[in-house]
Amino acid sequence: MHREQSDRLAASIVEFCRFTRSRGVAAHPGQTITALEAVKTINPTDQQSLTSVLQSALCSTREEWDIFPELFDEFWGESRSRARSASGEHKGPSNKNRHDREAGSTVFLDQPGNESAAGNGDGKAVYGASAQQRLKKVDFSEVPCDDLPALEELSLRLLRRMGQRLSRRLTINNLASRVDLRRTIRRSIAHGGDPLVLAYKSRQPRKNRLIIFLDISGSMNFYSLFLMRFAYALQTHFQRVDTFLFSTNVVEISDLLRTRHLPEALRRLSQRAAGWSGGTKIGESLRQFNQLYGRKLLSPDTVFMVLSDGWDTGEPEVLAAQLRAAKRRAQRILWLNPLLGLKDYQPITRGMAAALPYVDVFAPAHNLESLLALERHL
């Protein structure tokens, strides 16, 4: 390997170590040095060898070992092309091929655009103009038909990863009273066996109940199916998830989403009368939910999530009263509005303005990037 290629690969591995640290893997400087030395003994274009070497060098616990393949896949991409690009052996595609990919071809997920590496702000190396990044930013209402299969696949894959990260995340707290002995011993190796830095941990907090209240009225047509994937993916984290659809009436679909296969869930959902593309009566739907399910499902450990554009044909006083009633029982209320992603949007419609005083988190939900950003609120 040429010196320039070797330096590029080393820089990518250092960035990867920073990335894994941000996701809960120790990857301290001693382990980073070990990883850099170990990679010199293998062919870095062999993704399996690269994965094994980095996993052995960076993982100190069973939990880190289990989550590592997911982190590797997220950073380097699922194809070998990113590893080849890191080592300098993958030559960037011609201008024509690059133009074809950017024009809407769907056979390009995780492919690099050229050899140049740049940081994206969170410690992750990105090689060129990735079509995956483009798909993450496109508004669901503006997705070209040719890109729909690729975006659907990418959405489900990345949202699943988000749910897995939430479910696997350990609570490590330097102010906790319990020493993590295995992690402490592992860290001491870099200091000649002296435990200079103690690692602590505390019990993982109990997972909350999540109530998803999804608007499927006509104005939400472009967003509902993608938000359904979001609801489906969250079940990998929340042990107690109850999902409801509404337009003018409320329909519970929790049983349909408790399946291993989303296509089967969507097929069964299409056979259930749910009022797709109907009118919107958010206040009346909330009243129906509170009367039928509120006492049973809403509690101090419940996160109540409304996914709606806020276009309500009912009376705003009803919406405000019912949201206030839900807030008294729930831990907090999140309102995800696809229109919030528009540059000049202001929540001044009667329904949205009436709801905002009772909303703890008001966030956009117009593209895949905005959905992934909600991880910090969950």
GUBANU-544323 format. One record per residue (C-alpha): residue in three letters; residue number from 1; x, y, z. Coordinates in Angstrom, 2 decimals, padded with zeros to 5 digits, always signed. Example, Ala and Ser with C-alpha at 12.3 -4.5 7.8 and 13.67 -1.06 7.14 Angstrom:
! residues 2
{"Ala",1,{+012.30,-004.50,+007.80}}
{"Ser",2,{+013.67,-001.06,+007.14}}
This chain:
! residues 378
{"Met",1,{+000.00,+000.00,+000.00}}
{"His",2,{+001.37,+003.42,-000.94}}
{"Arg",3,{+002.14,+005.91,+001.81}}
{"Glu",4,{-000.69,+008.25,+000.78}}
{"Gln",5,{-003.19,+005.38,+000.79}}
{"Ser",6,{-001.91,+004.19,+004.16}}
{"Asp",7,{-002.31,+007.65,+005.67}}
{"Arg",8,{-005.84,+007.92,+004.32}}
{"Leu",9,{-006.80,+004.57,+005.82}}
{"Ala",10,{-005.24,+005.51,+009.19}}
{"Ala",11,{-007.21,+008.77,+009.26}}
{"Ser",12,{-010.41,+006.87,+008.51}}
{"Ile",13,{-009.77,+004.42,+011.35}}
{"Val",14,{-009.12,+007.26,+013.80}}
{"Glu",15,{-012.42,+008.85,+012.72}}
{"Phe",16,{-014.13,+005.48,+013.16}}
{"Cys",17,{-012.78,+005.19,+016.71}}
{"Arg",18,{-014.17,+008.64,+017.52}}
{"Phe",19,{-017.49,+007.58,+016.03}}
{"Thr",20,{-017.67,+004.40,+018.14}}
{"Arg",21,{-016.80,+006.40,+021.28}}
{"Ser",22,{-019.78,+008.65,+020.59}}
{"Arg",23,{-021.97,+005.53,+020.48}}
{"Gly",24,{-020.88,+004.04,+023.82}}
{"Val",25,{-017.81,+001.94,+022.89}}
{"Ala",26,{-014.73,+002.79,+024.98}}
{"Ala",27,{-012.18,+002.90,+022.09}}
{"His",28,{-009.63,+004.80,+024.19}}
{"Pro",29,{-006.36,+006.03,+022.62}}
{"Gly",30,{-004.51,+002.81,+023.52}}
{"Gln",31,{-007.09,+000.72,+021.69}}
{"Thr",32,{-006.98,+003.10,+018.72}}
{"Ile",33,{-003.23,+002.59,+018.44}}
{"Thr",34,{-003.74,-001.18,+018.67}}
{"Ala",35,{-006.29,-000.99,+015.87}}
{"Leu",36,{-003.94,+001.02,+013.65}}
{"Glu",37,{-001.13,-001.49,+014.16}}
{"Ala",38,{-003.40,-004.51,+013.65}}
{"Val",39,{-004.78,-003.22,+010.34}}
{"Lys",40,{-001.23,-003.21,+008.92}}
{"Thr",41,{-001.23,-007.02,+009.11}}
{"Ile",42,{-004.30,-007.54,+006.89}}
{"Asn",43,{-005.66,-006.60,+003.51}}
{"Pro",44,{-007.91,-003.63,+004.42}}
{"Thr",45,{-010.02,-004.09,+001.28}}
{"Asp",46,{-011.28,-007.37,+002.78}}
{"Gln",47,{-014.29,-006.12,+004.75}}
{"Gln",48,{-014.58,-009.26,+006.88}}
{"Ser",49,{-010.94,-009.06,+007.96}}
{"Leu",50,{-011.21,-005.34,+008.65}}
{"Thr",51,{-014.33,-005.89,+010.76}}
{"Ser",52,{-012.74,-008.70,+012.78}}
{"Val",53,{-009.52,-006.79,+013.47}}
{"Leu",54,{-011.24,-003.59,+014.56}}
{"Gln",55,{-013.77,-005.49,+016.66}}
{"Ser",56,{-011.00,-007.34,+018.50}}
{"Ala",57,{-009.02,-004.16,+019.11}}
{"Leu",58,{-011.85,-001.85,+020.19}}
{"Cys",59,{-014.39,-003.98,+022.05}}
{"Ser",60,{-013.93,-004.50,+025.79}}
{"Thr",61,{-017.27,-006.00,+026.83}}
{"Arg",62,{-019.89,-008.38,+025.51}}
{"Glu",63,{-022.26,-005.46,+024.95}}
{"Glu",64,{-019.69,-003.62,+022.84}}
{"Trp",65,{-018.92,-006.81,+020.90}}
{"Asp",66,{-022.61,-007.30,+020.10}}
{"Ile",67,{-023.26,-003.76,+018.91}}
{"Phe",68,{-019.99,-003.42,+016.93}}
{"Pro",69,{-021.20,-004.92,+013.60}}
{"Glu",70,{-024.03,-002.40,+013.53}}
{"Leu",71,{-021.64,+000.50,+014.18}}
{"Phe",72,{-019.17,-000.76,+011.58}}
{"Asp",73,{-021.96,-001.09,+009.03}}
{"Glu",74,{-023.29,+002.37,+009.79}}
{"Phe",75,{-019.89,+004.05,+009.45}}
{"Trp",76,{-018.34,+002.20,+006.54}}
{"Gly",77,{-021.52,+001.32,+004.66}}
{"Glu",78,{-022.80,-002.14,+003.83}}
{"Ser",79,{-020.79,-002.52,+000.62}}
{"Arg",80,{-017.07,-003.05,+000.35}}
{"Ser",81,{-016.66,+000.05,-001.76}}
{"Arg",82,{-016.23,+002.36,+001.22}}
{"Ala",83,{-013.42,+000.24,+002.65}}
{"Arg",84,{-011.81,+000.16,-000.79}}
{"Ser",85,{-012.14,+003.93,-001.01}}
{"Ala",86,{-010.50,+004.30,+002.40}}
{"Ser",87,{-007.50,+002.28,+001.26}}
{"Gly",88,{-007.31,+004.26,-001.99}}
{"Glu",89,{-007.86,+001.26,-004.25}}
{"His",90,{-011.34,+002.22,-005.36}}
{"Lys",91,{-011.22,+004.68,-008.20}}
{"Gly",92,{-014.02,+007.19,-008.25}}
{"Pro",93,{-016.65,+006.67,-010.95}}
{"Ser",94,{-016.64,+008.68,-014.11}}
{"Asn",95,{-018.53,+011.95,-014.28}}
{"Lys",96,{-021.20,+010.22,-016.31}}
{"Asn",97,{-021.76,+007.51,-013.70}}
{"Arg",98,{-021.80,+010.07,-010.91}}
{"His",99,{-024.37,+012.10,-012.80}}
{"Asp",100,{-026.49,+008.98,-013.33}}
{"Arg",101,{-026.51,+008.23,-009.62}}
{"Glu",102,{-027.42,+011.76,-008.63}}
{"Ala",103,{-030.18,+011.81,-011.24}}
{"Gly",104,{-032.22,+009.22,-009.37}}
{"Ser",105,{-030.83,+005.73,-009.92}}
{"Thr",106,{-031.69,+003.45,-007.02}}
{"Val",107,{-028.72,+001.07,-007.21}}
{"Phe",108,{-026.33,+003.19,-005.21}}
{"Leu",109,{-026.96,+002.92,-001.48}}
{"Asp",110,{-023.76,+003.36,+000.53}}
{"Gln",111,{-021.61,+003.97,-002.55}}
{"Pro",112,{-018.92,+006.69,-002.34}}
{"Gly",113,{-018.87,+009.48,-004.85}}
{"Asn",114,{-015.07,+009.91,-005.04}}
{"Glu",115,{-011.87,+009.32,-003.11}}
{"Ser",116,{-011.85,+012.51,-001.09}}
{"Ala",117,{-012.79,+012.13,+002.55}}
{"Ala",118,{-014.50,+014.78,+004.62}}
{"Gly",119,{-015.96,+014.91,+008.10}}
{"Asn",120,{-019.71,+015.45,+008.45}}
{"Gly",121,{-019.52,+017.01,+011.90}}
{"Asp",122,{-020.16,+013.93,+014.07}}
{"Gly",123,{-016.84,+012.18,+013.58}}
{"Lys",124,{-018.00,+010.06,+010.66}}
{"Ala",125,{-016.01,+010.01,+007.45}}
{"Val",126,{-017.98,+010.56,+004.27}}
{"Tyr",127,{-016.46,+009.84,+000.89}}
{"Gly",128,{-017.85,+012.18,-001.73}}
{"Ala",129,{-021.47,+013.11,-002.38}}
{"Ser",130,{-023.30,+010.08,-001.06}}
{"Ala",131,{-026.68,+009.34,-002.57}}
{"Gln",132,{-027.66,+007.90,+000.80}}
{"Gln",133,{-027.22,+011.35,+002.33}}
{"Arg",134,{-029.30,+012.84,-000.46}}
{"Leu",135,{-032.14,+010.42,+000.23}}
{"Lys",136,{-032.02,+011.15,+003.96}}
{"Lys",137,{-032.63,+014.85,+003.27}}
{"Val",138,{-035.34,+014.70,+000.60}}
{"Asp",139,{-038.86,+015.63,+001.71}}
{"Phe",140,{-041.17,+012.61,+001.67}}
{"Ser",141,{-043.66,+014.58,-000.43}}
{"Glu",142,{-041.05,+015.21,-003.14}}
{"Val",143,{-039.47,+011.78,-003.56}}
{"Pro",144,{-039.17,+010.82,-007.26}}
{"Cys",145,{-040.96,+007.57,-008.08}}
{"Asp",146,{-037.66,+005.97,-009.13}}
{"Asp",147,{-036.21,+006.63,-005.68}}
{"Leu",148,{-039.12,+005.30,-003.65}}
{"Pro",149,{-037.91,+001.66,-003.35}}
{"Ala",150,{-034.43,+002.79,-002.30}}
{"Leu",151,{-035.76,+005.30,+000.23}}
{"Glu",152,{-038.17,+002.75,+001.71}}
{"Glu",153,{-035.35,+000.25,+002.15}}
{"Leu",154,{-033.02,+002.87,+003.61}}
{"Ser",155,{-035.72,+004.19,+005.95}}
{"Leu",156,{-036.50,+000.82,+007.45}}
{"Arg",157,{-032.82,-000.09,+007.82}}
{"Leu",158,{-031.73,+003.16,+009.51}}
{"Leu",159,{-034.83,+003.44,+011.70}}
{"Arg",160,{-034.27,-000.13,+012.87}}
{"Arg",161,{-030.72,+000.77,+013.80}}
{"Met",162,{-032.00,+003.74,+015.77}}
{"Gly",163,{-034.34,+001.47,+017.70}}
{"Gln",164,{-031.53,-001.02,+018.33}}
{"Arg",165,{-029.23,+001.73,+019.62}}
{"Leu",166,{-031.89,+002.90,+022.01}}
{"Ser",167,{-032.58,-000.63,+023.26}}
{"Arg",168,{-028.90,-001.56,+023.70}}
{"Arg",169,{-027.58,+001.68,+025.16}}
{"Leu",170,{-026.04,+001.09,+028.58}}
{"Thr",171,{-026.19,+003.67,+031.31}}
{"Ile",172,{-022.58,+004.54,+032.14}}
{"Asn",173,{-022.29,+007.18,+034.83}}
{"Asn",174,{-019.12,+008.37,+036.51}}
{"Leu",175,{-021.19,+009.57,+039.47}}
{"Ala",176,{-022.81,+006.18,+040.02}}
{"Ser",177,{-021.87,+004.04,+043.00}}
{"Arg",178,{-021.17,+000.79,+041.17}}
{"Val",179,{-017.75,+000.13,+039.58}}
{"Asp",180,{-017.73,-001.63,+036.23}}
{"Leu",181,{-014.87,-004.03,+037.00}}
{"Arg",182,{-014.43,-005.54,+033.53}}
{"Arg",183,{-014.31,-002.16,+031.82}}
{"Thr",184,{-011.92,-000.80,+034.48}}
{"Ile",185,{-009.50,-003.72,+033.99}}
{"Arg",186,{-009.62,-003.32,+030.23}}
{"Arg",187,{-008.82,+000.39,+030.48}}
{"Ser",188,{-005.94,-000.28,+032.87}}
{"Ile",189,{-004.02,-002.26,+030.21}}
{"Ala",190,{-002.96,+000.98,+028.53}}
{"His",191,{-001.44,+002.11,+031.88}}
{"Gly",192,{+000.59,-001.00,+032.61}}
{"Gly",193,{-002.20,-002.65,+034.59}}
{"Asp",194,{-002.71,+000.22,+037.03}}
{"Pro",195,{-006.43,+001.11,+037.35}}
{"Leu",196,{-005.89,+004.85,+037.03}}
{"Val",197,{-009.33,+005.46,+035.52}}
{"Leu",198,{-012.32,+003.77,+037.11}}
{"Ala",199,{-015.41,+003.04,+035.02}}
{"Tyr",200,{-018.79,+003.20,+036.69}}
{"Lys",201,{-022.25,+002.06,+035.73}}
{"Ser",202,{-025.77,+002.23,+037.05}}
{"Arg",203,{-028.94,+000.34,+036.33}}
{"Gln",204,{-030.52,+000.91,+032.95}}
{"Pro",205,{-033.67,+002.96,+033.48}}
{"Arg",206,{-037.05,+001.37,+032.92}}
{"Lys",207,{-038.30,+001.87,+029.40}}
{"Asn",208,{-041.28,+004.13,+028.90}}
{"Arg",209,{-044.58,+003.29,+027.31}}
{"Leu",210,{-045.03,+004.93,+023.92}}
{"Ile",211,{-048.38,+005.95,+022.44}}
{"Ile",212,{-048.25,+006.81,+018.72}}
{"Phe",213,{-051.19,+008.84,+017.38}}
{"Leu",214,{-050.80,+009.02,+013.59}}
{"Asp",215,{-052.84,+011.29,+011.32}}
{"Ile",216,{-053.84,+009.53,+008.06}}
{"Ser",217,{-056.09,+012.26,+006.66}}
{"Gly",218,{-055.82,+013.44,+003.07}}
{"Ser",219,{-053.32,+016.22,+003.84}}
{"Met",220,{-050.94,+013.62,+005.31}}
{"Asn",221,{-051.01,+011.29,+002.29}}
{"Phe",222,{-047.36,+011.84,+001.33}}
{"Tyr",223,{-046.10,+011.22,+004.86}}
{"Ser",224,{-048.28,+008.54,+006.49}}
{"Leu",225,{-046.59,+005.42,+005.09}}
{"Phe",226,{-043.09,+006.62,+005.99}}
{"Leu",227,{-044.26,+007.59,+009.46}}
{"Met",228,{-045.77,+004.10,+009.74}}
{"Arg",229,{-042.27,+002.68,+009.24}}
{"Phe",230,{-041.05,+005.01,+011.97}}
{"Ala",231,{-043.72,+003.66,+014.33}}
{"Tyr",232,{-042.83,+000.09,+013.40}}
{"Ala",233,{-039.11,+000.62,+014.03}}
{"Leu",234,{-039.64,+002.14,+017.48}}
{"Gln",235,{-041.01,-001.15,+018.74}}
{"Thr",236,{-037.47,-002.52,+018.90}}
{"His",237,{-036.82,-000.07,+021.76}}
{"Phe",238,{-040.10,+000.48,+023.55}}
{"Gln",239,{-041.40,-002.71,+025.12}}
{"Arg",240,{-044.85,-001.18,+025.34}}
{"Val",241,{-045.95,+000.50,+022.14}}
{"Asp",242,{-049.56,+001.25,+021.24}}
{"Thr",243,{-050.25,+002.72,+017.81}}
{"Phe",244,{-053.44,+004.45,+016.70}}
{"Leu",245,{-054.50,+005.90,+013.35}}
{"Phe",246,{-056.98,+008.73,+013.10}}
{"Ser",247,{-058.69,+011.04,+010.65}}
{"Thr",248,{-062.29,+011.49,+011.82}}
{"Asn",249,{-062.24,+008.32,+013.96}}
{"Val",250,{-059.62,+006.39,+015.91}}
{"Val",251,{-058.44,+002.90,+014.92}}
{"Glu",252,{-055.92,+000.90,+016.97}}
{"Ile",253,{-053.35,-001.03,+014.91}}
{"Ser",254,{-050.95,-002.14,+017.65}}
{"Asp",255,{-051.61,-005.81,+016.90}}
{"Leu",256,{-050.76,-005.38,+013.20}}
{"Leu",257,{-047.34,-003.87,+013.88}}
{"Arg",258,{-046.29,-006.62,+016.31}}
{"Thr",259,{-044.80,-008.75,+013.56}}
{"Arg",260,{-041.32,-009.48,+012.26}}
{"His",261,{-042.19,-008.49,+008.71}}
{"Leu",262,{-043.36,-004.97,+007.90}}
{"Pro",263,{-044.72,-005.85,+004.40}}
{"Glu",264,{-047.06,-008.35,+006.02}}
{"Ala",265,{-048.17,-005.72,+008.54}}
{"Leu",266,{-048.89,-003.22,+005.74}}
{"Arg",267,{-050.82,-005.85,+003.77}}
{"Arg",268,{-053.01,-006.63,+006.76}}
{"Leu",269,{-053.44,-002.92,+007.46}}
{"Ser",270,{-054.74,-002.32,+003.93}}
{"Gln",271,{-057.57,-004.76,+004.69}}
{"Arg",272,{-058.66,-002.87,+007.81}}
{"Ala",273,{-061.07,+000.03,+007.49}}
{"Ala",274,{-059.08,+002.90,+008.94}}
{"Gly",275,{-060.37,+005.99,+007.14}}
{"Trp",276,{-057.32,+006.66,+004.98}}
{"Ser",277,{-057.30,+010.05,+003.22}}
{"Gly",278,{-060.42,+011.25,+004.98}}
{"Gly",279,{-061.08,+014.51,+006.77}}
{"Thr",280,{-059.29,+015.66,+009.91}}
{"Lys",281,{-060.87,+016.08,+013.32}}
{"Ile",282,{-057.93,+015.97,+015.69}}
{"Gly",283,{-059.84,+017.22,+018.72}}
{"Glu",284,{-062.71,+014.77,+018.30}}
{"Ser",285,{-060.26,+011.92,+017.69}}
{"Leu",286,{-058.38,+012.82,+020.87}}
{"Arg",287,{-061.68,+012.89,+022.76}}
{"Gln",288,{-062.44,+009.38,+021.51}}
{"Phe",289,{-058.96,+008.19,+022.49}}
{"Asn",290,{-059.19,+009.70,+025.98}}
{"Gln",291,{-062.60,+008.15,+026.59}}
{"Leu",292,{-061.72,+004.65,+025.32}}
{"Tyr",293,{-058.03,+004.28,+026.13}}
{"Gly",294,{-056.85,+007.22,+028.24}}
{"Arg",295,{-057.28,+005.74,+031.71}}
{"Lys",296,{-055.73,+002.44,+030.66}}
{"Leu",297,{-052.73,+003.67,+028.64}}
{"Leu",298,{-051.77,+007.14,+029.83}}
{"Ser",299,{-049.57,+007.20,+032.93}}
{"Pro",300,{-046.54,+009.09,+034.35}}
{"Asp",301,{-044.19,+006.85,+032.33}}
{"Thr",302,{-046.01,+007.36,+029.02}}
{"Val",303,{-044.67,+009.36,+026.07}}
{"Phe",304,{-047.60,+010.48,+023.91}}
{"Met",305,{-046.52,+011.14,+020.33}}
{"Val",306,{-048.81,+012.89,+017.84}}
{"Leu",307,{-047.80,+012.80,+014.16}}
{"Ser",308,{-049.92,+015.32,+012.30}}
{"Asp",309,{-049.74,+018.49,+010.19}}
{"Gly",310,{-052.21,+020.16,+012.56}}
{"Trp",311,{-054.92,+020.88,+009.96}}
{"Asp",312,{-058.03,+020.41,+012.10}}
{"Thr",313,{-061.55,+020.97,+010.76}}
{"Gly",314,{-063.01,+020.80,+014.25}}
{"Glu",315,{-063.16,+023.37,+017.00}}
{"Pro",316,{-059.73,+024.38,+018.40}}
{"Glu",317,{-061.19,+024.54,+021.92}}
{"Val",318,{-061.94,+020.82,+021.76}}
{"Leu",319,{-058.40,+020.04,+020.63}}
{"Ala",320,{-056.89,+022.15,+023.41}}
{"Ala",321,{-059.11,+020.60,+026.09}}
{"Gln",322,{-058.40,+017.01,+025.04}}
{"Leu",323,{-054.66,+017.58,+024.71}}
{"Arg",324,{-054.65,+019.20,+028.14}}
{"Ala",325,{-056.41,+016.12,+029.56}}
{"Ala",326,{-053.83,+013.82,+027.98}}
{"Lys",327,{-050.97,+015.95,+029.30}}
{"Arg",328,{-052.25,+015.65,+032.88}}
{"Arg",329,{-051.83,+011.86,+032.70}}
{"Ala",330,{-048.79,+011.43,+030.42}}
{"Gln",331,{-045.12,+012.09,+031.13}}
{"Arg",332,{-044.76,+014.34,+028.09}}
{"Ile",333,{-046.26,+015.04,+024.68}}
{"Leu",334,{-044.31,+015.11,+021.42}}
{"Trp",335,{-045.90,+016.60,+018.30}}
{"Leu",336,{-044.17,+015.79,+015.01}}
{"Asn",337,{-045.31,+017.98,+012.15}}
{"Pro",338,{-044.08,+017.37,+008.56}}
{"Leu",339,{-044.83,+020.99,+007.63}}
{"Leu",340,{-042.30,+022.20,+010.17}}
{"Gly",341,{-039.62,+021.19,+007.68}}
{"Leu",342,{-040.77,+023.89,+005.27}}
{"Lys",343,{-038.62,+027.02,+005.32}}
{"Asp",344,{-041.37,+029.58,+005.89}}
{"Tyr",345,{-043.82,+027.47,+007.90}}
{"Gln",346,{-045.42,+029.07,+010.95}}
{"Pro",347,{-047.76,+027.08,+013.27}}
{"Ile",348,{-050.55,+029.66,+013.05}}
{"Thr",349,{-053.49,+027.47,+011.99}}
{"Arg",350,{-056.21,+027.40,+014.63}}
{"Gly",351,{-055.65,+023.77,+015.55}}
{"Met",352,{-051.87,+023.91,+015.78}}
{"Ala",353,{-051.90,+027.18,+017.70}}
{"Ala",354,{-054.37,+025.70,+020.20}}
{"Ala",355,{-052.23,+022.58,+020.69}}
{"Leu",356,{-048.78,+024.12,+021.16}}
{"Pro",357,{-049.17,+025.23,+024.82}}
{"Tyr",358,{-049.55,+021.57,+025.81}}
{"Val",359,{-046.71,+020.17,+023.67}}
{"Asp",360,{-043.32,+019.46,+025.27}}
{"Val",361,{-041.42,+018.75,+022.02}}
{"Phe",362,{-042.47,+020.24,+018.67}}
{"Ala",363,{-040.30,+018.83,+015.89}}
{"Pro",364,{-040.34,+018.23,+012.11}}
{"Ala",365,{-041.01,+014.85,+010.52}}
{"His",366,{-040.73,+015.60,+006.80}}
{"Asn",367,{-037.74,+013.45,+005.86}}
{"Leu",368,{-035.65,+010.56,+007.09}}
{"Glu",369,{-033.02,+012.83,+008.63}}
{"Ser",370,{-035.61,+014.56,+010.83}}
{"Leu",371,{-036.97,+011.21,+012.05}}
{"Leu",372,{-033.48,+009.97,+012.97}}
{"Ala",373,{-032.83,+013.22,+014.86}}
{"Leu",374,{-035.71,+012.37,+017.22}}
{"Glu",375,{-033.52,+009.76,+018.90}}
{"Arg",376,{-032.34,+012.37,+021.41}}
{"His",377,{-035.94,+012.96,+022.55}}
{"Leu",378,{-036.63,+009.26,+023.09}}
